[in-house]
């Protein structure tokens, strides 16, 4: 199990303030290295995407197949309960009737019943000149509203550039952009599509997209943890 379970209240407060929450050193350097080496294991993945072929940017990524590697499974199931508490708070704020189950296995079953059975955790690989356009990771009608990215490479040593970027589109206001500071092993929690925000007239929705700036040199690897499966 994870040695450090995130505090849902701290996560909710950070998301409300900045639209993201960083978990410093969630993984060790050795764990990051181990995950990076999985990229060449074709048997672990169900699909490889070359971004420029689809207009997504430049670079590539691979979706894991089931069963997930041990550490990836541990992160997905271990982080989910705290994030589900935040997600249910958001649903209550937005006056949505649905609530997410306490454990990820139950949510996976709900995804399967909705026709979403393909795993979505992925490894992303960027080289010099690569980038990821601003986007949202939606794979079907069943969407868990939070996701996690873990930086597996060390900025300034393994690569340069390649900053994680998050943009907020607020009603009747100009968009706000954030560059999220990350080092190797840090995880960032952020909304898949939107989050609630308090305004003068009550609760409103902030629409979000995320991406990666241009990598200037060498290679950058990231682990992405998405909690809903794909149709």
Secondary structure by P-SEA (a helix, b strand, c coil): cccccccaaaaaaaaaacccccccccccaaaaaaaaaccccccccccccccccccccccbbbbbcccccaaaaaaaaaaaaaaaaaaaaaaaaacccccccccaaaaaaaaaaacccccccbbbbbcccbbbcccccccccccccbbbbbbccccccccccccbbbbbbcccccbbbbbccccccbbbbbbccbbbbbccccbbbbbbbbbbccccccbbbbbbbbccccc
